Amino acid sequence: MRTRASLISGLLSRPSVAITVARRPRPLSQHGAPPFHVVRNSCLGVTPRHVCYTTLSKESSLSDTKKAALEVGKGVGLVAFYADNNVVSLPDGHRFPMDKYRATRLMLEDDASLVNLLTTHVSPAASTQELCVVHEERYLHNILNGELNEKEQRNLGFPWSPELVNRSRASTGGTIAAMHCVMVGLRRGAANIAGGTHHAFPDHGEGFCVFNDIAVAARVALEAYPESCSVERPILVIDLDVHQGNGTAKIFEADDRVVTFSMHGANNYPWRTKMKSDYDVDLPDDTGDEVYLAVLSDWLQRLFGSHSPSLIFFQAGVDALREDSFGRLAMTRQGLLQRNNMVYTACLTRQLPLVITMGGGYSRPSEASVLAHADVYRAAALRYGAMNRTSPIS
């Protein structure tokens, strides 16, 4: 039987499996403060080209997102927030599968094996102040008030509507609430049956991503829990969507308190706006389970061993499925399930708080993607439920 090391070495040496790995050098800043100019302001009247990066006030410690987390209370299993109660009607023939969110949640709620192991909760809306820790005031003004120009709407991929704004705020709020759940010790794992909108930049949205929920939640965590999240114990973003997390990479390119890892298809979107994560692993077309899982296993050991993270965000897109319309990779549903469990095992064995978000999935019909999305949360509920029954949070 071949060892994992020999398998990886053999795979990487094959001409047909040209996996590219890049690590972006980053400037380190004293005490972990971002080495770029930030504007600390009330988010009113900020110079348009600057992120309205604001120190969250004492009132924000009792924000709707934290209140939603505290209302969950302690317990076993997985807490999952959802935003599909905010209905967004898209034009006929639109390629984004908006119905998959509700379909995934209902599948989970109807699963008898998850009784007492998974609880679902309506996501609170992210406040403007929370969005301001990442996004520029000009962009927030335009998206909140329906003032995007034609190019901005085309890049976003959605027609603007008040419903889209409400849903996007709730999607971001769900990730923030899940973060608070794990950081205050109510759960070791919490999730958002939405989110993973990693293509959103500070000054614009793109690729069906309005706000960058993971980046916003990570920045809120840095402000709210500085004793836990620091340069020495950074936040780790594990992005396994088939598309590179370009927005997240850009947002944290100069912030050494957050480590970004993206493992994605080399020949996939974003073609013109790819950024440099701390670690980028580019996989060739038709990469299947064996190669993918061997490479991921190796990288998880490196990431956790090198960085001693304090908090993990798992962007759990399932568009690496062979059936995916946009994916270009060739993973099976079982392979993705193994992928998910690798991440959960890495976090559970180290007793690290984990936030799970949804990410992409574009099979046609959507059933294959919905099944794989549901697997993400089902596996987490079963793993964390079993762990908490034997080792409850004190």
N, C-alpha and C positions, 0 to 999 in steps of 0.2 A: 504494500500500500504506500502510495507516495505521500510524503509529508506536505503540509501546507506551504512551507518555504520552497520546496522543490517544485511544487505545482505553480506557484506564482512566478518563480524564476523561469520555468519552462514556457509559461504563457506569455510573459513579457518578451521572451526571446524569439517568439514566432513572428515571422514577417507579416502574417495575416492578422495579428493582434497587436496593432501599434498603439499602445496606450500611452498617452502623453500626460506627464505629471509636472505641474509647475507650482512653485512656491513663490509668492510675492514678498520681496523684502519690504519691511515696513519700518518707518521711523519710530523709535521708542521715545516716549515723552515722560518727563518727570512726574511721578505720583499718578501716572495713568491718565492724566488729563489729555483730551484730544489736542494734538499739536497744530490746530488750525483755528482761525479766528471764529469764535462763536459769539452770538449776540444773546445775552441773558436779559430777557425782556418779558413783559406781560403778554407778549404775542399780539400787541397792538402797535401799529406804526413802525414795524421793523423794515429796514432796508430790503427791498424785494429780492436781491440776490443772495441774501443770507438766510440760513436756516434760523427760524425763530426758536432757537434752543433755549428753553426756559427752565429755570430751577423750579421744580414742582413745589407748590406752596403747602403749608400744613393742611389746608383744607383738602388738597388733592390726596392726602393719605386716607381720606374717607370718601374717595371718589366713587362713582357708581361701579367702576370695575372692581375696586377692592371690596366694596359692600357686597357685590355679587359673590365674590370668593368667600367672604366670611359667612354669608348666609348658607353656603353649602355645608359647613360644619365638618367635623372629623368623621372619618368612616373608612370602610375598606373599598377596594376596587378603584375604578376610574371615574373621575368627574369629566363630563364632556359638555361643552357649551355649543350652542348652535344658533345660526342666524337666518335659517331658511323661512322663519315666520315673516321676514321682510321679503315680500314677493316682488321680483323684478321681471317685467314683461319685455322680452327681446323680440325684434322683428322676425317674422317667419323666415326660416332658413338660416338663421344666425348659427354660427358654428360652435358657440360656447354652450356646453351642456349644463345650464343653470339648474335643471331639475335633479341633477345627481346628488345635490346636498340633502334635499329632503328624502330622496330615495335611500340614501345611505343611513340617515338617522332612523327612518322607519324600520329598515331591515334590522338595525341593532336593537331598537326598542321591542321588536317582535321576537327576538331571539331568547328562547326560554333558558338557554344556558347562561345568560348574562344577568338573570334576576339577582339582585343584591350585589352584583359586581360592576354594574355600569349605571350611572344616573345621568340624565340629560337635563340641561338647564338653559333657558333662554339667555343669549348673550346680552350683556349691557352694551350700550353705545360708548365708543371711545369719545372722550371730550376733546374739544378743540385744543385745550392746553396739552393733553397727552399727545395728540397728533403733532403739535408744535415741536416736540423734542426731536423730530426727524424731518418734518416737511417744511418747505419754505412758505412764508406767509402768502406770497403772490399765488403760488399753486393752490394753497388751501382756499384762498378767497375765490379763485376761479372755479374750482371743482365744487365748492359748497354752494356757490351762487349760479352755477350753470353758465359760466362765462368762458369756457374753453373754446379755443378757436378750432377750425376744421382739422388742422394738422394734429393738434393735441388730442382730439376725439378719435381720429384715425389711429394714432399710435396707441391710445388706450384700448381700442378694440370694442368699446361699448358706446352706444348712444347715451348721452347724458339724460338723467331723470332724477327727480327727488328721491324716488325709490332706490335708485342705484346708490345715492349718497347715504341713505339710511342703512342700507344693507352693508355697505363698505365700512361704515362706522361700527356697526354691530360685529362684523367679521373681525375687525381689529380689536374691539373691546373684548371679544371672547378669548383671544390670545393673551391679552393683558390680564384678564381675570384668571385664566388658567395659570399664568405665571405667579400671581399672588397666592393662589391655592397651594402651590408647592413651596413657595418661599416662606410663607408663614407656618408651614408644617402641617397643614390640614390633610395633605396627600403627598405621596412621593411622586406620583404621576398624575397629570391632568391634561386635558385635550380640548381642541377646538375642531368641530366637524365643519370646518371652513378654514379660511386663512391660508397661510403659506404663499402669500402674494409677494413673491420675492423679486419681481421685475419693477416694482415701483421705486422711483428715485426721489430724492428730496424735492426736486423741482418739477417732476412730471410723473404721470403714470404710463405704463405701457404693458403690452402682452396680457391684457385682461386683469391687470393689477392696479387698483386705485391708490390704496395706502399700503405701505410695507408693514404688515402687522408684526412680524417677527422683530424687525428693527425697532419699531415703537415700543414693543413689550420689553426688549432688551435694554433700551435706553431708560425706560421707566424703572426697571430693576436696578440699573446702576445708580439711579437717584434715590430709590426707596430703600435699597439694601446694600449700602456701600461697605458695610462690615463683612458681607459675604462675597460680593462680586468686586474683583480688583485685578490689577495687573498680575499679581501672584496667583490668583484663582479666577481666571477669566471666564466669561460666558463662552460656550462653544455652540456654534450653529452647524448642525449636520444636515446638509441639503442634498437629498437624494432624488429630487425631481430630475427628469431626463433633460431639462433645460437649465442652463447655468443660472445661479442666483445672482444675476448681475447687479440688481439694485442693492441687495444686501451687501455685496462685496464693496460697492462704491461707498455706501454709507459708513462702513467701518474701516475703510482703507487706512486711516491714520489714527485709529483708536485701538490701542493695544490691550484694552480690557475686554475685547470681543475677538474671538478667533473664528474665521469663516472657512468652512470646508464644503466644496461643491464637487459632486461626482455625477457626471452628465454625459450626454452624447456629444461627441466631438463635432459632428456635422449638422447640428441642430440649432434652432433659434436659441438665443439671440445671435444673429450673424454679424450685425454691424455695431452692436452695443455691448459686446462682451467686455467684462471688466476683469480685474485680477483679484481673486479671493486670496486668502492666506495660503490655501491649498486648493488647487484645481486638478481634478483627474478627468481627462477627456477619454471617453470610451469610443471605440470604432463602431460603425454600423453593425447590427446583427449580433452584438455581444449578448451572450446567453447566461444562464444561471451559473455555470461552473466558473467562468472567468469572473463575472461580476462579484460573486460571493467570496471568492478567494482574495480578490483585490480589496474588497471592503473590509474583510476580516483583518487583513494586514494593516490597513489604514486606521481602523478603530483602535487597535493596540498602540499604534504610534501616537494618535491624537490624545488619548487618555493618559498615556505614559509621559508624553512631553509637556502637557499643559495643566494637568491637575485642575480640571474645570470645576466651577462652582454651580453651574446651571447649564442644562442642555436644552436647546431647541432642535426638534427633529422635524424637518420639512419632509413629509412622507408622501410626496407625489407618487402616483402609480403609473405614470405614462411611459415607464420602461417596459411595460407589457408588450408582447409581440403583437397583440391585437390593436394597440393604440394607433390612432390615425396620424399623430404627429411625432411619435416616439423614435422610430428608427432602430430601437434595440429589440431584443428577442427574448425577454424574460418571461417565465411562466408565472401563473398565480402562486404556485407552491414556492417558486424561487423568491418572489417578493415577500411571502410570508416568512421565509427564512431570513431575508434581509431585515425585516422588522424585528424579529426576535434577536438578531445579533445586536441591534441598537439597544433593545430593552435589557438584554443580558449585561451589556457593558455598563449600563446605568445602575441596574439593580445590584450587581456584585460590588459596586463601589458606593452604593447608597446615595446616589446623586439625584437631585430633583430634575424631572423631565417634563417638558411641554411638547405636545404633539400637535402638528397642524396638518391640514389636508393636502394641498398642492394639486398638481395637474392629473388629469385622467380623461382621455378623449377617444375612447373606443366607440365605434358605431356598429351596431346599437350600443347603448351605454352600459348594458348589463355587465360586461366584463370589467369595466372600470369600477362600477358600483360594488361588485363583489370584492374586488381587490381593496377598495377604500374601506369597506366594512371589516375586512380582515385586519387592517391596521389597528382599528379600535378594539375589535374583539380580542385579538391576541394580547393587547395591552391590558384590557380588563381582566382577562384570565390570569395573566402573569402577576399583575399588581394585586389582584384580589387574593390569589393564593399566598403571596408574600405577606400581605397585611393581616391575614388570618392567623399566621404563625408568628408574625413579628409586628404587632400593632404599633402605630405611631404613639409615642408617649406624650 
